[in-house]
Amino acid sequence: MPNFTLSDDVFTKAAELFGTPLYLYDEKGIRDNIKRLKDAFSWNKNYRQYYAVKALPNPEILKIMLSEGCGIDVSSETELLLADMVGAKGKDIFFSANAMPAHELGMARERQAHINLDDISDIDTLLSFGEPPETLCLRFNPGGSFSSENDIMGSPGQSKYGFTRPQLTDGLVKLKAAGVKGFGLHALLVSNSQLPDYYPRLARLLIETGIELENETGVEFSYINLSGGIGIAYKPEGKPADIYSLAAEVKNVFSEYKKLDMPLFTELGRYVTGPYGFLIARAIHEKDIHKRYIGLDACAANLMRPAMYGAYHHIHVAYKRDMAHDTMYDVTGFLCENNDKFAIDRMLPKIDIGDLVIIHDAGAHSFSMGYQYNGRLRSAEVLYTVDGDYRLIRRKETPEDYFATLYF
């Protein structure tokens, strides 16, 4: 269920210090979760988690990842520059991209990062920058359907990512001729999976495919990358993934194929930080027409997942957690878009103007998907530290920021 480890006093203090809306991230929660993840996969002596930068691209968050022994997963020029900014070097970086500008692949090669090729045409692009690395990763798309859990992702046959199975063979033959000696396999087939068998099934698919490819091409099968895809419990009735049980099942698959010593990587973003981020907003408007609306000083420009996917984010009203949820609201922002809603027909306690409204599980794919439609500006980000302090890690945008890129 949603994370209630922080008290309303914490949210209230943050709002007093920095105003609303703002994002608040719980450093202790993030660090503890990373430790659990690493402990669960400690049976693999070469295991490494690469945090998906796109989930929460703030340098202070990335520094936490590196300090806990994680690498970072990047997919663009700007994310590579973020990696530089926080001191990530070489194999601290896993570069995955699709249909990227060619120079970005060159930037990843310059940094001696792990490189994950998404398409067979990427091979020629990579070779245009000179001798390839000895080991490369290839992203596999098996086609068909893998899961029907949600509408975000789960049907590889409809996905733009990865090599087909025949292309993997053709690609490795070409890479072997160019000097590549080892390969890894990567796949992301499901988003926000709640199924305990997703990682074990994916591990089996990648190991079996890797063994086949090694036999076909003579290139050494070096590692697998299970990418991300493990979900979090957004809804109150949901149960968080049992990472220890899941990791044990992956171990069983590795053991079955006698691959316990093969390096295993993950690229979890949502799972690591999602439950430890909160969007704090204030109720500023109430409207009662055909439906009852409560308007916040945040909008879809701050958190677009509900508008984009119809995604559920739990909401509570500060100091009213235990009151009767006897009033039905659409919780809205102030964009000129009718889908600018954080919740539809949500039962909540009676909300008064000025109340703080806390939107949960906003620590991944939330701030990072923000935009400036209607000239609405992105909010501040604040880290609630392990010492109980508040540190501003991104200031809120100003109208001057909005106009800074314009020529007039």
N, C-alpha and C positions, 0 to 999 in steps of 0.2 A: 504494500500500500504506500501512498505518498509519505514523504519524509517529514516527521514532526519532531525532529531532534532539537531544533532551535526554538527558543521561547519567543513569545510575542514582544517581550522587552527588547530582544535583539533586533527585531525588525523595526520597532518604533524608534530605537536609538539611531539606527542607520538612516531612517527617514528624516530625523531631526538634524543629523549632521550633513546630509547630502541632498535633501529634498527628494521629491518623487517626480516621475518614476525612476527607479534604479534597479539594477541587478545586484544581488548579494550572493557571494559564493562562500561556502563553508570549507575553509582550508583543512581543518581536522577531518571532516567527513571524507574529503577527497583523498587525503593521505592514507587514512585507515582503509579505504576501499582498495587503493593500489596495493597495499600490503596484503590484504586478503587475496587479491587476484594472483599476486606473485607466489604466495604461499600455496594456493590451490594447484598451481602448475609447477611447483618446485620439483616434482618428480622428473621433469625434463631439465637436465643440467644446462642446456643451452637456450632455455626459454627466454624470450624477451617480448615485452609489450611495447608497441609503438602507438603512442596516443594520436588519434586522428585530429589534426590541427583544425580542420574545418568545423569540428564540433564546438570549439571554444578557443578562437585564435587570439588569446591574450598572452603577451610575453611572460607575465607573472605566473600564469597557470602552466605555461610550458616549462618554466624554470622549476616548478614543483615536480613536474614529470621527470625531468632530468635528474633532479636531486634524489628521487626515489628509484633511480636506476632504469627508468623507461627511456626509449627513444621516441621520436616523433615521426608521424606519417604525414607527408606533405603532397600536394597535388597542383601546385602553381608556382609561378615566379615569386609572387609576394610571400607565399608560405615558405619558400626556400630562403628568402631574405629574413623572415622571422626566425628561421632556424639559425641563420648566421647571428642574429641579434642576441639569441640566448646561449650561444656558444656550442650548439650542436655541430658535430663534425663527423665526417666519414660515415661509418656504419651506425651512428646515432640516428641517421636519416633514412627513411624508406620513402622513395619517390614513386608515386603512382599517379598517372594522369591518363586522360583519354582525349584524343583529338586536340592535343595541346600544341601551341606554337613550337616550332622546332627548337628555338633557342633555349626553351625551358629544359628540354632533355639534355642539351649541352651544359646548362648550368648544373644539373644534377650530376652529370659525368665529371665535371670539374671538381665537384665536392667529394667525389668518390663515394657517393651514397649508394645504398641498395637501390637498384632500378627495377621497376616492375613494368614490363611492356604490356600494353593493352591491346595492341592490334599488330597483325603481321607486317603492315606497312611501317610500323615503328622501327623495325629492324634496320631498314635502309637509312632511316633518319638517324638512328644511333650510330651506325657505321660511318655516317658522313662526318662525325666528330673524331674519327680515328679509331685506334684499336679498342675493341670492347673490353669490359671487365671479364675476368675469368669466370665469374658466376653471375648469372642474370635470373630474374624472376619473370614468369609469364602468367598472365591472368587468364584463367580458364572460364569459358561460358559453355556449359554442357547442353544448353537449350532445354526445351520442355518446361515443366513446372516443378518447383521444389517445395513450395509452401503456399497455402492460401490464407495465411493468418491475417494479412492486412493488404490494403490497396497500394502501399508505398512501393514495395518490392517483394518478389517471391516467384516471379515467372521469368527465369533466365532467357527463355525464347523470345521474350518481348523486351529484353534489356539490351542497351547499346554497348555494354562492356564485354571485353574479353575475346580470346581466340576460340574458334570452334575446335573440336577434337582433331580433325585432320590438319588444321592449320598449326596446331602445336607440333606435330611431327615435322611438317614442312619447315616451320620456323626453326626448330632445333637443328635440323640438318644444315640449314643455312648458317646458323650461329656457330655450329661446330666447325664448319669450313673457315669461319672468320676467327677462330681461336678460342671460342667459349668452351670451357671444360666442365662446368657444373651448372645446374639449373634448380630454381625453386618454383613451386606452384602456388598460386594465390587464387582465391575466389571469394566473392561476396554475393551470395544468392538470395539472402533474406534480410529485411530490415526490421529491427525491433522485434526479434523473435522471442516468444515466450515458451517455445517448445524445448524440453530438456535434451532432445536428441539432435538438435540442429548441428552443433559443433561435432559430435561423434559421427553423424552421417557425412558431414562435409569432410572430416578428416579421412574417413574411409574412401570417399570418392577421390580425393587428391592423392592419397597414398597409392591406390590401385592404378590411377592414371599415370602417376610418376613412375611406378615400376614398369608399366607397359612402355612408356616413352624411353626409359633408360635402355630397355632391351631392344627397342626399335632403332635407336640412334647412337647408342654408345656414349652419350653424354651422361655424366654422373648426376643422379637425383640427389640433391644436396639438402633441401629443407622444404617445409610447407609453411604457408602463411594463411591462417584461418580468417584473416581480416577482422571485421567487426560483426555486427548483426545481432549480438545478444542484447535483448531489450531490458526495459525497466518497467516497474509496475505503476503505470500512470493512474489507474483507477483504484478506488478504495478497496475493492474486492480482489484486486490483483495481488499476486505473490511474486516477490523478486526472484530472479534466477538463483538457484542454488549452485553457486560457482564451484564449490568443492565437489558436489556430486557430478556436475557437468565435466569438470576437469578429470575426475576419476574415470568417467566413461571414455573420454578421449585417450587417456592412458591405456585403457583396455584395447582400444583399436590399435594404437602404436605397438603394444605388446604382441597382439595377434600377428602383426606383420614383421615382428622383430625389428622395429624401428625406434626403440626407446631412446637411443642415443642421437637420433636425427633432430637437428634444431627445429624448434617450433616457435613461430611468431604469431602474435595477434595484433590487431589494430583497433582496439575498442575505444570508442569515444563516448557515446551516450551512456554506456554501462558505467564508465569510470566517473564522470562528472555530472551526468544528468540529474540524479536525485539531490545534488548538493548545490543547486542554483535556484534562486527565487527571484521572481519579478515582483517588486513591491510598488503598488500604485495606490492612489487615493480616489475615493468616490467623490465626484464633483458635480454630478447631474443625475436627476431622476426624471423619468418620463413614463406616463401611464396613458397609453392609447389602446390599440387593439391588444397589445402585450405590455408587460411591465419591464421597463429597461432601467438598468443602473449604469451610468456612464463613468468611466475611469479617466484619469489623466495620462493613461497609456493607451496604445492602440496597436493594430496589426503591424505597424512599422516597427514596434518594439518586439512583438512576438507574433509571427505570422503563421505558426503551425496550425492553430485552430482554423484560420481562414483558408489556408492552402490545402490541408489534408482533412479538415473536420476533426482534428486531433483533440483528444480529451486532455486537459490539464486540471488537476484538482485546485480548488479555490477555497480559502477560508478567510474569514473576517477577523482581524486582530481583536483579541479579548472576547470573541463571541463563539469560540470553538464549541462550547458546550451548550449553547442556546439552541432552542428548537429551530430546525431548518424548515420553516413553515411558509416561506415566501418564494414564489417562482419568479426568476429574473432571466432575461437575456442580458449578459454582462458585455458591455460594448466599449469601443473606443470612439474617437472623434474624427475618423476619416470619412471622406465622401464616398464610401463603399459600403454596401449593405452587408457584405460578409465580414465587416470589421467587428467581429464578436469573439470574445474569449470563451463564452459558454452560451448555450441556448437551452431555455427551459430548465435552468439549474435551480434546484431547491437550496436556499440559503437562509440564514437568519435575516431578520429585517435589517437592512443596511441604511445607515444614516449618512447624510452628506458629511464628508470629512473623515469617515472611517478608512482605516488602512485595509486594503485588500491584498492578500498574498497569493500569488499564483505559483504553484509548485512545479518541481521537476523541469526547471527551465535552465539547467546547467549545461545543455548541449543542443545544438541546432536551434538556438533561440536568439540570443543577441546576434550571433553570426549571420543570421538570415535577415537582419534588419535592412531597412531601406528608407527613402526620404520622400515617398509619395505625399502629395499635399503640402510639401515643405515641412513635414513633421521631422523632428530631429531625434537622433539616437541618444539614449540615456547614458548615464554614468554606470561604471562597473566598480564594485567595491568588494574587497576580500575581507572576510571576517576571519581573522588569523587564529592560529592555535593558541595564542596568548590572550585571546578575547579582545583584541584591538580591531579597529576598522581602518583599512588602507585603501585609498582611492587608487585603482589600477587603470582606469580610463575615465577621463573627464567627460561630462556630457557635451554634446555638440552645441554650437552656437549658430545664429544666423550668419556670422562671419565665415564659419566653416562651409556653410551651404553655398555662399556666394564666391568662395575663394577660387573655384575652378572656372568661373565664368569670365568671358571677355565681353565687355559692353561699354 
